[in-house]
Amino acid sequence: MTRRFVVNCSILFTELPLLERPAAARAAGFEEVEFWWPWNGEPAPADADVGAFCAAIEDAGVRLAALNLYAGDMAAGDRGVLSDPSRGEEFHRGLDVLVRIAGRLGTRSFNALYGQRLDGADPADQDRVAAERLVHAAGRVAEFGGTLLVEPLARGLNGAYPLETAADVAEVLGRVRARGARNVRFLYDTFHLAANGDDLERAARDHAADIGHVQIADAPGRGRPGTGAIDFDRVFAVLDEIGYGGRISLEYVPQGPSSEEFAWTTS
């Protein structure tokens, strides 16, 4: 099966300024890119900044295939605001901006980081708030055919992030689907799953119907395929076997110039 590789420009091409990365990705042969939230810690950046970001995508001749929801101050350790009861205003402001970007660029996939457990907060209350916000966001993006994605994150690298396995994500999907949100799916990320000890083949087979997007990096190390212990030939074969025909995002840490990190995709 032909692979639809997408490059994540929030982890690759970071040697370049943000607005130069889409053109660099196009020069490297990619027709589609994805980004984490481009404005760290800013749920509602200035209109001029949003416009410049969209123009950089358009001018490069690439498509923005996926975009993260506002996730707080990632550099300071945040991993989403969905489950933090005190951050509703940030969530809604960021969502408004995301919908505007999607309307201009045609983006349809959106990664919603869940947020970390909070000292002194009731986990059940956090889960309730997260479900409410996921349902709300799913409704907003459903208006134009969008899909929300939920992923586990690697233990020990992302604070008290409660979603570590495919089964953890499946529980979240069950909660939001029970509230009527059908367009929320599983982001299958090889690095995060493998780092937490999930069996990649079993996770793909057991949750095949829920997979809405795939991101890849090797483990350990989060480098390109071939730098760690994951058997990517087997991963790709299993994805083919379960009928996954969507995009595969390259979300790994480069070990040199980003433009030199993609030879394996054509070998």
Backbone bond lengths (Angstrom), bond angles and torsions (degrees), N, CA, C in turn:
res aa  C-N    CA-C-N  psi(-1)  N-CA   C-N-CA  omega(-1)  CA-C   N-CA-C  phi
1 M - - - 1.472 - - 1.528 109.55 -
2 T 1.314 115.77 136.79 1.460 120.19 178.94 1.519 110.39 -67.39
3 R 1.328 116.26 131.94 1.462 120.90 -179.87 1.533 110.60 -85.49
4 R 1.320 116.09 136.17 1.464 121.73 176.02 1.520 107.36 -103.11
5 F 1.328 115.97 83.78 1.457 119.82 -177.27 1.528 110.84 -80.33
6 V 1.314 113.99 136.03 1.458 124.12 175.75 1.520 106.53 -122.05
7 V 1.325 118.23 146.61 1.463 119.50 179.05 1.527 109.96 -109.59
8 N 1.335 114.66 132.76 1.465 120.18 177.75 1.523 108.67 -85.65
9 C 1.326 115.63 113.82 1.465 120.89 -174.20 1.523 113.15 -89.24
10 S 1.332 117.01 11.91 1.463 119.98 171.49 1.519 111.59 -100.09
11 I 1.326 116.51 -6.05 1.461 120.19 177.05 1.522 111.25 -126.79
12 L 1.319 116.54 -27.33 1.462 122.68 171.90 1.534 108.80 -107.10
13 F 1.320 115.24 152.96 1.468 123.20 -176.68 1.521 113.00 65.59
14 T 1.313 117.18 19.64 1.463 119.00 -179.69 1.529 112.63 -75.21
15 E 1.339 117.70 -4.65 1.454 119.77 171.70 1.525 111.08 -72.39
16 L 1.331 116.10 -8.64 1.462 122.09 179.45 1.528 110.23 -110.14
17 P 1.335 117.50 155.08 1.467 119.45 172.73 1.524 110.53 -59.08
18 L 1.302 116.82 152.71 1.456 122.66 -175.27 1.526 112.74 -48.97
19 L 1.318 116.62 -47.90 1.463 119.76 -172.51 1.519 113.36 -74.85
20 E 1.321 117.55 -10.41 1.467 121.16 177.45 1.527 112.70 -92.88
21 R 1.306 116.66 -11.06 1.465 119.41 -173.88 1.527 113.70 -70.91
22 P 1.339 120.70 -39.47 1.469 117.90 178.47 1.532 112.75 -58.62
23 A 1.311 117.87 -41.50 1.467 119.91 179.28 1.525 111.09 -67.06
24 A 1.323 117.27 -36.05 1.463 120.23 177.17 1.518 110.64 -65.83
25 A 1.314 116.73 -39.04 1.456 120.16 176.73 1.516 111.02 -63.59
26 R 1.327 116.48 -41.37 1.472 119.27 178.36 1.521 110.67 -64.55
27 A 1.324 116.90 -39.47 1.462 120.28 178.70 1.525 111.74 -64.70
28 A 1.325 116.21 -26.98 1.466 121.09 178.61 1.525 112.14 -84.54
29 G 1.326 116.98 -0.40 1.453 120.52 174.00 1.515 116.06 104.66
30 F 1.328 117.80 5.69 1.463 120.53 -178.04 1.529 110.71 -92.99
31 E 1.315 115.13 139.78 1.456 121.27 176.61 1.517 112.17 -100.43
32 E 1.330 116.58 -13.17 1.452 121.03 -178.95 1.527 109.79 -135.92
33 V 1.316 115.53 147.48 1.465 121.84 179.21 1.520 108.49 -134.12
34 E 1.332 115.51 165.40 1.450 120.83 168.69 1.520 108.45 -138.29
35 F 1.310 115.20 160.04 1.469 121.82 -179.78 1.523 109.20 -138.15
36 W 1.341 115.53 147.80 1.449 120.18 158.92 1.534 106.12 -69.49
37 W 1.336 117.31 177.20 1.474 118.98 176.98 1.526 108.29 -56.96
38 P 1.332 118.10 122.28 1.474 120.48 -170.40 1.529 115.27 -70.82
39 W 1.332 118.06 -16.33 1.466 121.04 -173.10 1.528 109.28 -119.30
40 N 1.312 115.94 87.91 1.453 120.70 -174.05 1.528 111.77 -55.81
41 G 1.328 116.03 124.75 1.453 120.69 177.26 1.510 115.47 76.47
42 E 1.328 118.45 2.86 1.466 121.90 -178.68 1.527 109.58 -118.76
43 P 1.306 118.65 103.26 1.464 119.14 179.84 1.534 113.27 -71.80
44 A 1.326 116.74 -27.08 1.459 120.04 -176.76 1.526 110.09 -134.24
45 P 1.332 117.64 76.36 1.462 119.95 179.47 1.518 111.44 -64.81
46 A 1.310 115.89 166.21 1.458 121.27 -179.68 1.525 110.66 -59.57
47 D 1.318 115.88 147.08 1.460 120.56 179.36 1.526 111.46 -54.33
48 A 1.329 116.64 -37.59 1.462 119.85 -179.25 1.525 111.41 -64.06
49 D 1.337 116.14 -36.46 1.463 119.54 179.40 1.522 111.06 -70.13
50 V 1.306 116.88 -40.72 1.461 120.44 176.89 1.521 110.04 -63.55
51 G 1.322 116.22 -43.76 1.455 120.02 179.03 1.513 112.64 -62.29
52 A 1.339 116.60 -40.11 1.470 120.20 179.98 1.524 110.81 -65.96
53 F 1.332 116.60 -38.68 1.464 119.77 177.68 1.528 110.52 -63.11
54 C 1.304 117.16 -47.96 1.461 120.41 179.74 1.528 111.24 -62.01
55 A 1.329 116.58 -40.89 1.460 120.02 179.40 1.526 111.63 -64.23
56 A 1.334 117.24 -35.96 1.469 119.89 178.76 1.522 110.92 -64.12
57 I 1.324 117.02 -37.20 1.463 121.46 176.12 1.528 109.88 -65.74
58 E 1.309 115.73 -49.20 1.467 120.59 -177.46 1.524 111.45 -64.21
59 D 1.337 116.85 -45.70 1.457 120.43 -177.22 1.519 112.42 -65.40
60 A 1.330 116.45 -29.12 1.471 120.16 179.77 1.522 112.01 -76.51
61 G 1.325 116.99 -16.19 1.461 119.58 -178.84 1.519 113.35 76.11
62 V 1.340 116.39 27.71 1.462 120.83 176.46 1.520 109.23 -114.80
63 R 1.317 115.29 166.27 1.459 121.26 177.07 1.516 108.59 -107.82
64 L 1.330 116.23 137.86 1.459 120.69 173.92 1.525 107.35 -84.12
65 A 1.337 115.41 99.16 1.455 120.50 -173.10 1.518 112.17 -78.34
66 A 1.325 117.30 -31.41 1.463 120.49 -177.77 1.517 109.66 -151.92
67 L 1.340 114.90 150.98 1.452 121.55 -178.63 1.522 108.09 -146.05
68 N 1.328 116.86 137.04 1.464 120.36 175.21 1.521 110.80 -75.54
69 L 1.323 116.33 145.94 1.454 120.52 166.12 1.525 108.72 -65.79
70 Y 1.314 115.20 157.72 1.467 120.25 172.96 1.522 109.03 -50.84
71 A 1.350 115.97 131.30 1.472 120.73 -173.20 1.517 112.90 -124.13
72 G 1.333 118.06 15.93 1.454 120.47 -178.91 1.513 111.46 85.95
73 D 1.300 115.78 -153.60 1.462 122.22 -179.93 1.527 108.14 -94.48
74 M 1.330 115.51 86.99 1.469 120.41 -177.56 1.525 111.19 -61.16
75 A 1.324 116.61 -37.97 1.461 119.82 -178.69 1.516 111.87 -62.90
76 A 1.329 116.62 -29.45 1.462 121.39 179.19 1.526 112.71 -90.43
77 G 1.327 116.42 -1.03 1.460 119.86 175.84 1.505 116.34 115.51
78 D 1.336 119.27 -7.76 1.462 120.53 177.57 1.525 110.33 -62.71
79 R 1.329 114.97 150.04 1.471 120.75 174.93 1.531 108.99 -139.63
80 G 1.311 114.33 54.35 1.448 120.19 179.38 1.511 112.26 108.17
81 V 1.343 115.27 158.21 1.466 121.39 -179.97 1.522 111.85 -122.95
82 L 1.312 118.09 2.73 1.463 120.76 -174.49 1.516 112.85 -56.22
83 S 1.333 116.64 -43.31 1.465 120.11 -171.98 1.520 113.85 -96.64
84 D 1.323 117.48 9.25 1.463 121.07 178.58 1.525 108.97 -96.90
85 P 1.332 117.84 108.58 1.465 119.71 -176.14 1.523 114.26 -57.32
86 S 1.331 118.38 -24.69 1.463 121.18 -175.09 1.529 113.39 -85.56
87 R 1.339 117.63 -2.59 1.455 118.83 -171.64 1.529 113.40 -116.85
88 G 1.307 115.23 31.93 1.452 119.58 179.85 1.514 113.95 -63.90
89 E 1.338 117.04 -39.81 1.460 119.30 -179.03 1.523 111.01 -62.63
90 E 1.334 117.22 -43.71 1.468 120.50 177.38 1.526 110.66 -60.12
91 F 1.315 115.69 -45.31 1.464 119.89 179.32 1.522 111.31 -55.71
92 H 1.320 117.12 -49.42 1.462 120.31 -176.33 1.528 111.79 -68.87
93 R 1.311 117.57 -38.11 1.469 119.41 178.60 1.522 111.13 -65.52
94 G 1.302 116.30 -43.62 1.460 119.47 177.80 1.518 112.22 -63.99
95 L 1.327 116.42 -39.09 1.460 119.97 179.75 1.521 111.48 -63.70
96 D 1.320 116.85 -38.29 1.466 119.92 177.08 1.535 110.93 -59.53
97 V 1.321 116.21 -42.99 1.469 120.14 179.47 1.523 110.17 -66.38
98 L 1.318 117.32 -43.36 1.457 120.78 179.87 1.527 111.11 -59.09
99 V 1.313 117.10 -41.78 1.465 120.26 -179.96 1.521 110.42 -64.56
100 R 1.317 117.01 -37.47 1.468 120.04 176.77 1.519 111.16 -63.34
101 I 1.318 116.59 -45.01 1.466 120.27 179.46 1.523 110.37 -61.82
102 A 1.323 116.04 -45.17 1.459 119.97 179.95 1.521 111.63 -61.02
103 G 1.329 116.18 -38.48 1.448 119.60 178.92 1.515 112.71 -63.82
104 R 1.316 116.54 -35.37 1.469 119.90 -179.99 1.519 112.31 -80.11
105 L 1.327 117.18 -39.93 1.467 120.95 -170.44 1.525 114.69 -102.68
106 G 1.309 117.30 -9.79 1.459 119.12 178.69 1.521 115.05 79.62
107 T 1.308 117.49 17.62 1.459 121.75 179.44 1.531 109.45 -68.37
108 R 1.346 115.15 141.62 1.465 118.60 -176.09 1.535 113.81 -130.24
109 S 1.320 119.21 -4.80 1.460 121.97 -179.90 1.524 109.49 -120.48
110 F 1.341 116.39 133.67 1.459 120.84 -171.97 1.525 110.06 -139.24
111 N 1.327 115.98 118.88 1.458 122.29 -178.54 1.526 109.67 -85.94
112 A 1.333 116.16 121.22 1.460 122.01 -176.95 1.525 109.59 -108.87
113 L 1.327 117.19 96.26 1.459 120.01 176.81 1.526 109.76 -65.58
114 Y 1.320 115.77 137.13 1.466 122.15 -166.27 1.514 113.02 -75.90
115 G 1.322 117.42 -35.92 1.460 121.13 -174.12 1.512 110.89 101.91
116 Q 1.328 115.48 158.97 1.462 121.99 -174.33 1.526 112.06 -94.80
117 R 1.326 115.13 160.01 1.452 120.37 171.54 1.529 109.05 -66.56
118 L 1.323 116.03 143.09 1.459 122.10 -176.30 1.520 110.08 -111.73
119 D 1.302 116.03 135.56 1.460 120.20 176.42 1.534 109.85 -58.72
120 G 1.311 116.07 130.71 1.451 120.74 177.19 1.512 115.35 82.87
121 A 1.339 117.04 -4.21 1.466 120.63 179.59 1.527 110.02 -98.03
122 D 1.309 116.56 147.42 1.453 122.67 177.62 1.533 108.65 -76.60
123 P 1.332 118.50 119.06 1.474 119.72 179.45 1.522 113.02 -55.61
124 A 1.329 116.91 -36.75 1.460 119.23 179.52 1.526 111.11 -64.32
125 D 1.322 116.67 -37.36 1.462 120.55 177.52 1.518 110.48 -67.48
126 Q 1.334 116.45 -40.81 1.463 119.49 176.57 1.524 111.19 -61.29
127 D 1.323 116.69 -42.87 1.459 120.14 179.65 1.526 111.28 -64.34
128 R 1.323 116.81 -37.04 1.465 120.42 177.62 1.521 110.59 -64.29
129 V 1.338 116.75 -45.42 1.466 120.79 179.71 1.530 110.31 -63.29
130 A 1.332 116.35 -44.00 1.469 119.76 179.43 1.520 110.84 -60.66
131 A 1.325 117.29 -43.07 1.463 120.04 179.66 1.523 110.78 -62.30
132 E 1.334 116.83 -43.29 1.463 120.17 179.27 1.519 111.18 -60.38
133 R 1.325 116.09 -42.80 1.469 118.88 -178.09 1.521 111.80 -72.80
134 L 1.319 117.25 -36.04 1.466 119.19 175.64 1.523 110.51 -63.26
135 V 1.314 116.99 -42.36 1.460 120.19 178.73 1.529 110.28 -63.02
136 H 1.323 116.44 -42.55 1.468 119.63 178.71 1.529 110.92 -62.57
137 A 1.338 116.58 -48.86 1.468 120.19 -179.47 1.522 111.06 -63.30
138 A 1.332 116.50 -39.03 1.463 119.73 178.52 1.519 110.73 -61.52
139 G 1.318 116.32 -38.66 1.454 119.14 177.37 1.515 113.02 -65.50
140 R 1.318 116.25 -39.32 1.473 119.88 178.67 1.526 111.40 -63.16
141 V 1.326 117.08 -47.51 1.465 118.85 -176.21 1.521 111.90 -78.62
142 A 1.334 117.60 -21.48 1.463 119.89 176.82 1.518 111.56 -63.93
143 E 1.321 116.46 -24.51 1.463 120.51 -179.08 1.525 111.91 -60.96
144 F 1.342 117.15 -24.57 1.466 119.33 177.97 1.533 111.31 -124.60
145 G 1.322 117.63 25.78 1.459 121.23 174.79 1.506 115.11 81.03
146 G 1.338 118.10 21.75 1.455 121.51 -177.20 1.517 113.26 -85.32
147 T 1.333 114.67 163.15 1.459 122.99 179.69 1.514 109.37 -130.22
148 L 1.338 116.57 133.54 1.460 121.27 171.32 1.515 109.90 -89.06
149 L 1.325 116.04 146.66 1.460 122.87 179.92 1.515 109.29 -122.51
150 V 1.335 116.47 140.73 1.457 122.34 178.07 1.522 107.75 -125.99
151 E 1.334 116.68 133.25 1.459 119.82 -176.73 1.522 112.42 -130.60
152 P 1.329 116.37 153.59 1.467 120.54 167.66 1.519 109.00 -79.20
153 L 1.332 116.71 158.94 1.462 121.55 175.80 1.528 109.78 -126.37
154 A 1.332 115.30 153.76 1.459 121.56 -175.48 1.521 112.09 -63.44
155 R 1.306 115.02 130.64 1.462 122.53 177.65 1.522 110.62 -63.15
156 G 1.330 116.86 138.90 1.452 121.41 176.53 1.507 115.07 88.21
157 L 1.328 117.14 -10.00 1.461 121.48 -177.99 1.525 112.82 -116.58
158 N 1.329 116.47 -8.74 1.460 119.83 -169.75 1.526 113.29 -134.89
159 G 1.327 115.65 30.70 1.454 119.52 179.14 1.517 111.96 64.21
160 A 1.319 116.46 -153.40 1.467 121.95 -176.01 1.531 110.93 -86.20
161 Y 1.318 115.27 55.79 1.468 121.70 179.98 1.524 107.85 -81.15
162 P 1.318 119.12 121.51 1.462 120.19 -168.23 1.522 115.94 -82.50
163 L 1.316 118.39 -13.06 1.467 120.16 -178.35 1.520 108.84 -97.52
164 E 1.334 116.44 109.30 1.458 121.42 -175.06 1.524 113.34 -117.28
165 T 1.317 117.82 -20.28 1.457 121.48 -174.56 1.521 110.60 -131.72
166 A 1.329 114.51 168.69 1.460 119.32 174.88 1.519 110.98 -60.96
167 A 1.324 116.94 -36.48 1.469 120.37 178.90 1.519 111.57 -64.75
168 D 1.342 117.15 -36.91 1.468 120.05 176.76 1.519 110.88 -60.95
169 V 1.318 116.45 -43.76 1.466 119.94 179.18 1.522 110.25 -65.27
170 A 1.332 116.30 -40.02 1.464 119.80 -179.74 1.527 111.19 -58.93
171 E 1.333 117.54 -36.36 1.462 120.18 177.11 1.527 111.09 -63.19
172 V 1.325 116.15 -41.61 1.467 119.96 178.29 1.528 110.02 -64.13
173 L 1.323 116.56 -44.83 1.462 119.72 179.37 1.523 110.53 -58.90
174 G 1.323 115.97 -40.29 1.455 119.00 178.31 1.515 112.46 -61.12
175 R 1.338 116.70 -40.93 1.461 120.00 -179.37 1.525 111.79 -65.06
176 V 1.327 116.67 -43.84 1.469 118.06 -176.21 1.529 111.40 -76.35
177 R 1.329 116.97 -31.46 1.461 118.48 177.37 1.519 111.19 -69.65
178 A 1.328 116.28 -31.59 1.458 119.59 176.24 1.522 111.26 -64.14
179 R 1.327 116.09 -21.80 1.466 120.91 177.98 1.527 111.65 -96.04
180 G 1.319 116.88 6.94 1.458 120.90 173.03 1.508 116.47 101.24
181 A 1.337 118.64 -0.71 1.470 121.11 -179.27 1.530 109.13 -88.93
182 R 1.303 115.98 106.54 1.468 120.26 -177.66 1.526 112.63 -95.11
183 N 1.310 117.43 -13.58 1.471 120.80 -174.30 1.534 111.52 -100.20
184 V 1.327 116.57 40.97 1.460 122.90 175.05 1.516 107.02 -121.17
185 R 1.354 116.58 125.88 1.455 119.48 -171.00 1.533 111.30 -135.78
186 F 1.305 114.99 174.89 1.454 125.12 -174.39 1.533 110.33 -88.68
187 L 1.331 115.97 125.77 1.461 120.92 171.61 1.526 107.29 -92.42
188 Y 1.325 116.21 109.98 1.466 123.82 -177.14 1.528 108.34 -88.03
189 D 1.328 115.57 105.35 1.471 121.77 -177.03 1.523 108.79 -113.63
190 T 1.318 116.74 116.07 1.469 120.01 -173.08 1.520 112.55 -63.80
191 F 1.324 117.91 -37.38 1.468 119.71 -178.01 1.518 111.11 -66.30
192 H 1.307 116.62 -52.03 1.458 119.91 -175.94 1.530 111.11 -63.86
193 L 1.320 116.95 -43.59 1.462 119.92 179.91 1.524 111.52 -63.46
194 A 1.325 116.34 -48.12 1.468 119.75 -178.24 1.522 111.42 -65.82
195 A 1.326 116.70 -39.12 1.462 120.02 -179.74 1.523 111.61 -61.22
196 N 1.331 116.51 -29.20 1.456 121.01 -179.20 1.524 112.86 -94.76
197 G 1.329 117.00 5.05 1.451 120.55 175.34 1.512 115.07 87.00
198 D 1.314 119.00 6.99 1.463 120.53 175.31 1.526 109.62 -69.94
199 D 1.310 116.81 139.84 1.457 122.06 175.11 1.530 108.06 -76.36
200 L 1.330 117.10 117.11 1.465 120.53 -172.51 1.522 112.15 -63.96
201 E 1.326 116.88 -40.54 1.464 119.06 179.94 1.526 110.80 -66.77
202 R 1.314 116.72 -45.67 1.462 119.64 -179.35 1.525 110.89 -64.17
203 A 1.331 116.87 -41.32 1.466 119.41 179.74 1.525 110.71 -61.43
204 A 1.326 117.02 -40.68 1.459 120.30 179.65 1.522 111.18 -66.38
205 R 1.309 116.37 -43.51 1.472 119.30 -177.74 1.525 111.59 -71.46
206 D 1.331 116.63 -44.48 1.465 119.72 -176.68 1.520 112.87 -67.34
207 H 1.332 116.64 -27.90 1.466 120.60 -174.88 1.526 112.07 -120.32
208 A 1.331 115.92 26.16 1.467 120.94 -174.80 1.525 112.43 -55.63
209 A 1.322 116.31 -41.27 1.463 119.33 -176.08 1.516 112.83 -70.17
210 D 1.331 116.64 -17.16 1.461 120.71 -176.16 1.526 113.67 -97.51
211 I 1.332 118.37 -13.65 1.466 120.59 -173.86 1.525 110.12 -69.77
212 G 1.324 115.16 120.84 1.452 120.20 179.20 1.517 114.00 -109.89
213 H 1.330 116.29 -13.14 1.459 120.62 -177.87 1.521 107.77 -164.97
214 V 1.322 116.53 152.25 1.462 121.95 179.74 1.523 108.65 -127.60
215 Q 1.324 116.12 133.71 1.455 122.48 171.31 1.524 107.87 -122.95
216 I 1.328 116.01 143.57 1.453 118.33 -177.44 1.528 112.37 -129.08
217 A 1.322 113.94 141.78 1.456 125.05 167.31 1.512 104.92 -159.01
218 D 1.316 116.56 152.28 1.456 120.23 -179.17 1.522 110.04 -78.61
219 A 1.313 115.56 164.48 1.466 122.08 177.62 1.528 108.38 -142.98
220 P 1.327 115.87 138.54 1.467 127.42 -0.97 1.528 112.03 -75.08
221 G 1.305 116.58 168.87 1.456 122.60 172.12 1.501 117.00 104.13
222 R 1.340 118.64 -25.75 1.463 123.91 -177.87 1.531 113.29 60.47
223 G 1.330 116.14 31.79 1.455 120.10 174.71 1.523 111.06 -91.55
224 R 1.309 115.85 -174.14 1.467 121.31 178.66 1.530 110.25 -65.93
225 P 1.330 117.01 159.52 1.461 119.82 176.11 1.523 111.71 -52.82
226 G 1.332 115.03 134.62 1.460 120.89 -177.80 1.506 113.55 102.98
227 T 1.330 117.01 -9.46 1.468 119.91 -179.71 1.521 112.35 -97.93
228 G 1.325 117.55 -8.23 1.459 121.82 -179.62 1.512 110.84 -130.26
229 A 1.332 115.99 -146.02 1.459 120.78 -172.21 1.525 114.59 -109.34
230 I 1.320 119.25 -0.82 1.462 120.56 -178.42 1.524 110.50 -74.82
231 D 1.328 116.51 135.63 1.463 122.65 175.62 1.527 107.34 -87.65
232 F 1.321 116.50 93.40 1.459 119.43 -175.56 1.519 113.04 -73.61
233 D 1.307 118.30 -26.70 1.462 118.81 173.90 1.524 109.31 -58.64
234 R 1.335 115.65 -41.70 1.461 119.39 179.33 1.524 111.38 -70.77
235 V 1.322 117.23 -40.45 1.462 119.91 177.99 1.522 110.82 -58.54
236 F 1.323 116.44 -47.88 1.462 119.72 -179.07 1.526 110.96 -64.91
237 A 1.334 116.76 -38.12 1.465 120.02 178.74 1.524 110.77 -62.73
238 V 1.325 116.67 -42.24 1.460 120.17 179.63 1.521 110.69 -66.63
239 L 1.326 117.81 -41.64 1.466 120.12 177.12 1.524 110.49 -60.02
240 D 1.329 117.04 -38.81 1.463 120.19 175.54 1.525 110.60 -63.70
241 E 1.322 116.02 -43.66 1.462 120.72 -176.39 1.528 112.54 -63.97
242 I 1.317 117.10 -34.06 1.474 119.30 -179.55 1.522 111.61 -86.58
243 G 1.335 116.43 -2.09 1.456 120.46 175.74 1.508 115.32 86.42
244 Y 1.328 117.42 18.83 1.461 119.11 177.87 1.528 109.28 -74.56
245 G 1.299 116.42 119.41 1.462 120.71 -179.67 1.508 113.42 -121.35
246 G 1.329 116.27 17.05 1.457 120.58 -177.83 1.504 113.31 -86.38
247 R 1.311 115.11 -167.25 1.451 121.31 -178.31 1.525 111.58 -73.72
248 I 1.327 114.76 151.93 1.462 121.89 172.36 1.519 106.49 -121.91
249 S 1.319 114.95 112.30 1.456 119.69 -176.36 1.515 111.49 -89.04
250 L 1.309 116.24 135.25 1.459 122.63 175.12 1.520 106.88 -88.30
251 E 1.326 115.09 106.05 1.460 120.58 -175.36 1.531 108.10 -126.04
252 Y 1.316 114.96 62.63 1.466 119.49 -177.00 1.516 111.30 -126.36
253 V 1.330 114.25 160.48 1.459 121.45 -178.12 1.522 109.06 -82.24
254 P 1.324 118.74 121.29 1.469 119.95 179.60 1.524 111.68 -69.31
255 Q 1.322 115.63 149.61 1.464 120.69 178.89 1.520 111.62 -103.25
256 G 1.305 115.28 3.07 1.459 122.55 177.49 1.512 107.08 -164.16
257 P 1.322 118.70 -156.41 1.461 120.33 176.03 1.527 110.76 -55.21
258 S 1.303 117.09 133.23 1.467 120.11 -176.29 1.521 112.15 -57.42
259 S 1.319 117.26 -35.94 1.466 120.43 -177.64 1.523 113.11 -62.71
260 E 1.327 116.94 -15.41 1.470 121.32 -179.04 1.534 112.54 -101.24
261 E 1.313 116.93 11.59 1.465 121.80 -172.69 1.528 114.33 -99.00
262 F 1.335 118.50 7.79 1.454 119.07 -169.67 1.527 115.15 -121.12
263 A 1.315 118.46 7.89 1.467 120.55 -178.18 1.518 111.55 -59.04
264 W 1.322 117.68 -33.81 1.457 120.97 -177.22 1.526 112.27 -62.80
265 T 1.346 117.79 -23.19 1.465 119.74 -175.75 1.518 112.43 -71.00
266 T 1.320 117.15 -16.79 1.475 120.52 -179.85 1.510 113.21 -114.59
267 S 1.332 116.96 4.32 1.472 120.06 -178.30 1.521 111.18 -85.83
